[in-house]
Amino acid sequence: MSEYHTPVLLGESVSALATNPHGIYADATFGGGGHTAAILSRLPGDGKVIAFDRDSDALGNRPDDPRLTLIHANFRFIENFARMEGILFDGILADLGVSSHQFDTAERGFSFRFDAPLDMRMDADADTKTAADIVNTASEAELERILRTYGEVDGAHRMASLIVKARAAKPIRTTTDLNEAIDAMLPKGAPHKVLSKVYQALRIEVNGEMRSLEKFLEGAAASLKSGGRLAVITYHSLEDRMVKNFMRTGNADGIETKDQFGRIIAPLKPVSNKPVTPSEEEISQNTRARSAKLRVAEKKEDQDER
């Protein structure tokens, strides 16, 4: 399990979440199963965990525990499942990071460190567009939008132009092809500082991550019991902003709607206005934790959807 993925903010997230030892909990991003195992360790025999993951590779990490149900599905469908089963959760956890396994498996194409097919699909079995499909078929304006919006890439217009020029000479099929196409914009001695933003942008577009996150947040809020908690670990500002906005206002844009008494109308209330971040010790042991932020919110009383 640890070789597949090292869970981030493990103790902090589970402690904030597992407040009812007899409850039903959801791990919306099962991955290596670390967070699920930690939740199960706090539950007596009658507690349960429902876990979700869209990556078929993660299904092989399922422990032999009858209290766990593992669903091969995108976490955006959590409300569909809850309604179908007629349940409400005591707590829901989502770790939005790409797993170490996905980064370190070269053929998945998530990392610029390897020469590999430019894929980046979270569900490698899905019949959907790959990153190669996008960089070879998207218009220059669309590429600029993706790079600017999802990667916050400086000079997104110029980079999009470089990609279009490179693909006119030959298709961009691999990570090496892409790296070479934008080489003129990579800082010498520290190319990773730009490449990480480019790969993040393409990965988000390929997997529809921001759309899925918004749908998940709405479904999670509807699927919690009154007093139940939602804990979300984010890794970049786009995710964190959306989670913060939703927990505070009930929508991804952070638009406040108030009742006649001036109270914000939203299904959740943040447990704290400030996120929890990893300790220096955790970062030293797992550098991928350095950008993580944990936000926790609680379902308001009398907010059960069913």
C-alpha positions as CSV (number, residue, x, y, z in Angstrom):
1,M,0.0,0.0,0.0
2,S,2.7,2.5,0.9
3,E,4.5,1.7,-2.4
4,Y,1.3,2.6,-4.3
5,H,0.7,5.9,-2.5
6,T,1.7,7.6,0.7
7,P,-1.5,9.2,2.1
8,V,-1.2,12.9,3.0
9,L,-2.5,14.5,6.2
10,L,-3.6,11.1,7.3
11,G,-4.1,11.6,11.0
12,E,-5.5,15.1,10.6
13,S,-8.1,14.2,8.0
14,V,-9.3,11.0,9.7
15,S,-9.5,12.6,13.1
16,A,-11.6,15.4,11.7
17,L,-13.9,13.0,9.9
18,A,-14.5,9.9,12.0
19,T,-16.5,11.3,14.8
20,N,-19.1,8.5,15.0
21,P,-17.4,5.1,15.6
22,H,-20.6,3.3,14.5
23,G,-21.1,5.4,11.4
24,I,-21.1,5.0,7.6
25,Y,-18.2,6.8,5.9
26,A,-17.1,7.4,2.3
27,D,-13.6,7.5,1.0
28,A,-14.3,9.2,-2.3
29,T,-10.7,8.7,-3.6
30,F,-9.6,5.2,-2.5
31,G,-6.2,5.1,-4.3
32,G,-3.8,3.1,-2.2
33,G,-6.3,2.6,0.5
34,G,-4.4,4.4,3.3
35,H,-7.2,6.8,4.3
36,T,-9.7,4.0,4.2
37,A,-7.6,1.7,6.4
38,A,-7.2,4.6,8.9
39,I,-11.0,5.2,9.0
40,L,-11.7,1.4,9.4
41,S,-9.2,1.3,12.3
42,R,-11.4,3.7,14.2
43,L,-14.6,1.8,13.7
44,P,-15.9,-1.1,15.7
45,G,-17.5,-4.1,14.0
46,D,-20.6,-2.3,12.9
47,G,-19.0,0.7,11.2
48,K,-18.7,0.8,7.4
49,V,-16.7,2.5,4.6
50,I,-17.9,3.0,1.1
51,A,-14.9,3.8,-1.1
52,F,-14.8,5.1,-4.7
53,D,-12.1,5.2,-7.4
54,R,-12.2,5.6,-11.1
55,D,-8.7,4.1,-11.7
56,S,-9.0,0.3,-12.1
57,D,-5.4,0.0,-10.9
58,A,-6.5,1.1,-7.4
59,L,-9.0,-1.8,-7.1
60,G,-6.2,-4.2,-6.5
61,N,-5.5,-2.5,-3.2
62,R,-8.8,-3.6,-1.6
63,P,-8.2,-5.1,1.8
64,D,-10.0,-8.2,2.9
65,D,-12.5,-6.5,5.2
66,P,-16.2,-7.1,5.1
67,R,-16.9,-3.5,6.4
68,L,-15.6,-2.1,3.1
69,T,-17.5,-1.7,-0.2
70,L,-15.3,-0.6,-3.1
71,I,-17.0,1.0,-6.1
72,H,-15.2,1.5,-9.4
73,A,-16.6,4.9,-10.3
74,N,-15.9,8.6,-10.4
75,F,-16.5,10.3,-7.1
76,R,-18.9,12.7,-8.8
77,F,-21.5,10.0,-8.7
78,I,-21.5,9.7,-4.8
79,E,-25.0,11.1,-4.5
80,N,-26.3,8.6,-7.1
81,F,-24.9,5.8,-5.0
82,A,-26.2,7.1,-1.7
83,R,-29.7,7.6,-3.1
84,M,-29.7,4.2,-4.7
85,E,-28.7,2.6,-1.3
86,G,-30.9,4.8,0.7
87,I,-28.1,6.0,3.0
88,L,-26.6,9.2,4.4
89,F,-23.0,9.3,5.4
90,D,-21.5,10.3,8.8
91,G,-18.4,11.6,7.0
92,I,-16.9,11.9,3.5
93,L,-13.2,12.2,2.7
94,A,-11.6,13.1,-0.7
95,D,-7.9,13.4,-1.4
96,L,-7.7,15.1,-4.7
97,G,-4.0,14.4,-5.4
98,V,-2.7,12.2,-8.2
99,S,-1.4,9.0,-6.6
100,S,2.3,8.2,-6.5
101,H,1.5,5.1,-8.5
102,Q,0.0,7.1,-11.3
103,F,3.0,9.5,-11.4
104,D,5.5,6.7,-11.2
105,T,3.9,4.4,-13.8
106,A,5.6,5.7,-16.9
107,E,3.1,4.4,-19.4
108,R,0.2,6.4,-17.8
109,G,1.8,9.6,-19.1
110,F,1.3,11.7,-16.0
111,S,4.9,12.6,-15.4
112,F,7.3,14.6,-17.6
113,R,10.2,12.6,-16.1
114,F,9.6,9.6,-18.4
115,D,9.5,9.1,-22.1
116,A,6.0,7.7,-22.5
117,P,2.7,8.0,-24.4
118,L,0.9,11.2,-23.6
119,D,-2.1,9.7,-21.9
120,M,-3.0,11.1,-18.5
121,R,-6.5,9.5,-18.2
122,M,-7.3,8.6,-14.5
123,D,-9.4,5.7,-15.8
124,A,-7.0,4.1,-18.3
125,D,-9.8,1.8,-19.5
126,A,-12.2,4.7,-20.5
127,D,-12.8,5.4,-24.1
128,T,-12.1,9.1,-23.7
129,K,-9.6,11.7,-25.1
130,T,-6.0,11.5,-24.0
131,A,-3.6,14.4,-23.5
132,A,-2.2,13.5,-26.9
133,D,-5.6,13.9,-28.5
134,I,-6.0,17.3,-26.9
135,V,-2.6,18.8,-27.9
136,N,-3.0,17.5,-31.5
137,T,-6.6,18.6,-32.1
138,A,-7.5,21.5,-29.9
139,S,-7.4,24.9,-31.5
140,E,-4.6,27.3,-30.5
141,A,-7.2,29.4,-28.5
142,E,-8.4,26.4,-26.7
143,L,-4.9,25.3,-25.8
144,E,-4.2,28.8,-24.5
145,R,-7.4,28.6,-22.3
146,I,-6.4,25.2,-20.9
147,L,-2.8,26.3,-20.1
148,R,-3.9,29.6,-18.6
149,T,-7.0,28.5,-16.6
150,Y,-5.8,25.1,-15.3
151,G,-2.0,25.6,-15.2
152,E,-1.8,29.3,-14.6
153,V,1.1,29.2,-17.2
154,D,2.8,32.5,-17.8
155,G,2.9,33.1,-21.6
156,A,0.1,30.7,-22.3
157,H,-0.5,32.3,-25.7
158,R,3.1,31.8,-26.8
159,M,3.2,28.2,-25.5
160,A,0.0,27.3,-27.3
161,S,1.5,28.7,-30.5
162,L,4.7,26.6,-30.0
163,I,2.5,23.4,-29.6
164,V,0.5,24.2,-32.8
165,K,3.8,24.8,-34.7
166,A,5.3,21.6,-33.4
167,R,2.3,19.4,-34.2
168,A,2.2,20.8,-37.8
169,A,5.6,19.2,-38.3
170,K,4.8,15.9,-36.7
171,P,2.1,14.7,-34.2
172,I,2.9,15.1,-30.5
173,R,2.5,11.6,-29.2
174,T,4.7,11.3,-26.2
175,T,5.8,13.2,-23.2
176,T,9.2,13.8,-24.8
177,D,7.5,15.2,-27.9
178,L,5.6,17.7,-25.8
179,N,8.6,18.6,-23.7
180,E,10.6,19.3,-26.9
181,A,7.8,21.3,-28.4
182,I,7.8,23.8,-25.5
183,D,11.5,23.7,-24.8
184,A,12.1,27.3,-25.7
185,M,9.9,28.4,-22.8
186,L,11.4,26.1,-20.1
187,P,13.8,27.8,-17.7
188,K,17.3,26.4,-17.9
189,G,18.3,24.4,-14.8
190,A,14.7,24.3,-13.6
191,P,12.4,23.1,-16.4
192,H,10.1,21.3,-13.9
193,K,8.8,24.6,-12.7
194,V,7.0,25.2,-16.0
195,L,6.5,21.5,-17.0
196,S,4.6,20.8,-13.8
197,K,2.1,23.5,-14.6
198,V,1.7,22.3,-18.2
199,Y,1.1,18.7,-17.2
200,Q,-1.3,19.8,-14.5
201,A,-3.3,21.8,-17.0
202,L,-3.6,18.9,-19.5
203,R,-4.4,16.4,-16.8
204,I,-7.2,18.5,-15.4
205,E,-8.7,19.0,-18.9
206,V,-8.3,15.3,-19.9
207,N,-10.1,14.1,-16.7
208,G,-12.6,17.0,-16.4
209,E,-11.4,17.4,-12.8
210,M,-12.9,20.7,-12.0
211,R,-16.3,19.7,-13.3
212,S,-16.1,16.5,-11.4
213,L,-15.1,18.2,-8.2
214,E,-18.0,20.7,-8.4
215,K,-20.4,17.8,-9.0
216,F,-18.8,15.8,-6.1
217,L,-19.1,18.7,-3.7
218,E,-22.8,19.1,-4.5
219,G,-23.4,15.4,-4.1
220,A,-21.4,15.1,-0.9
221,A,-23.3,17.9,0.7
222,A,-26.6,16.2,-0.2
223,S,-25.3,12.8,1.0
224,L,-24.3,13.8,4.5
225,K,-26.3,13.4,7.7
226,S,-27.0,16.5,9.7
227,G,-23.8,17.0,11.7
228,G,-21.8,14.8,9.3
229,R,-18.5,16.1,8.0
230,L,-16.8,16.6,4.7
231,A,-13.0,16.6,4.6
232,V,-11.2,17.5,1.3
233,I,-7.5,17.6,0.7
234,T,-6.4,19.8,-2.3
235,Y,-3.1,20.4,-4.0
236,H,-3.4,23.5,-6.1
237,S,-5.2,26.9,-5.9
238,L,-8.0,26.1,-8.3
239,E,-9.2,23.1,-6.3
240,D,-8.7,24.9,-2.9
241,R,-10.6,27.9,-4.1
242,M,-13.6,25.8,-5.2
243,V,-13.7,23.8,-2.0
244,K,-13.4,26.9,0.2
245,N,-16.1,28.7,-1.8
246,F,-18.5,25.7,-1.6
247,M,-18.0,25.0,2.1
248,R,-18.7,28.7,2.8
249,T,-21.5,29.6,0.4
250,G,-22.8,26.3,-1.1
251,N,-21.6,27.0,-4.6
252,A,-18.3,26.8,-6.5
253,D,-18.2,30.5,-7.3
254,G,-18.5,31.7,-3.7
255,I,-21.6,33.8,-4.3
256,E,-23.4,34.4,-1.0
257,T,-27.1,34.1,-0.8
258,K,-28.6,35.2,2.6
259,D,-31.9,34.6,4.4
260,Q,-34.0,37.4,5.9
261,F,-31.8,37.3,9.0
262,G,-28.6,37.8,7.0
263,R,-27.4,34.2,7.4
264,I,-25.7,32.6,4.5
265,I,-27.8,29.9,2.9
266,A,-25.5,26.9,2.4
267,P,-25.7,23.3,3.4
268,L,-22.3,23.2,5.1
269,K,-20.4,25.3,7.6
270,P,-16.6,25.3,7.8
271,V,-15.1,23.8,10.9
272,S,-12.3,26.4,10.6
273,N,-11.6,29.3,8.2
274,K,-8.0,28.3,7.8
275,P,-6.9,25.0,6.1
276,V,-4.7,22.4,7.8
277,T,-1.3,22.0,6.2
278,P,1.3,19.3,6.5
279,S,4.0,19.5,9.1
280,E,7.6,20.1,8.1
281,E,8.3,16.5,9.2
282,E,5.6,15.1,6.9
283,I,6.9,17.2,4.0
284,S,10.5,16.0,4.6
285,Q,9.2,12.4,4.4
286,N,6.9,12.9,1.4
287,T,7.7,15.9,-0.8
288,R,4.4,15.5,-2.7
289,A,2.6,16.7,0.5
290,R,4.2,20.2,0.4
291,S,1.2,21.9,-1.4
292,A,-1.6,20.0,0.4
293,K,-4.4,21.8,2.2
294,L,-7.1,20.1,4.2
295,R,-10.5,21.8,4.6
296,V,-13.3,20.4,6.8
297,A,-16.9,21.4,6.9
298,E,-20.0,20.1,8.8
299,K,-23.5,19.6,7.5
300,K,-25.8,22.0,9.2
301,E,-28.6,20.7,11.3
302,D,-31.9,20.0,9.7
303,Q,-30.2,19.9,6.3
304,D,-30.8,16.2,5.4
305,E,-31.8,15.9,1.8
306,R,-33.9,12.7,2.4
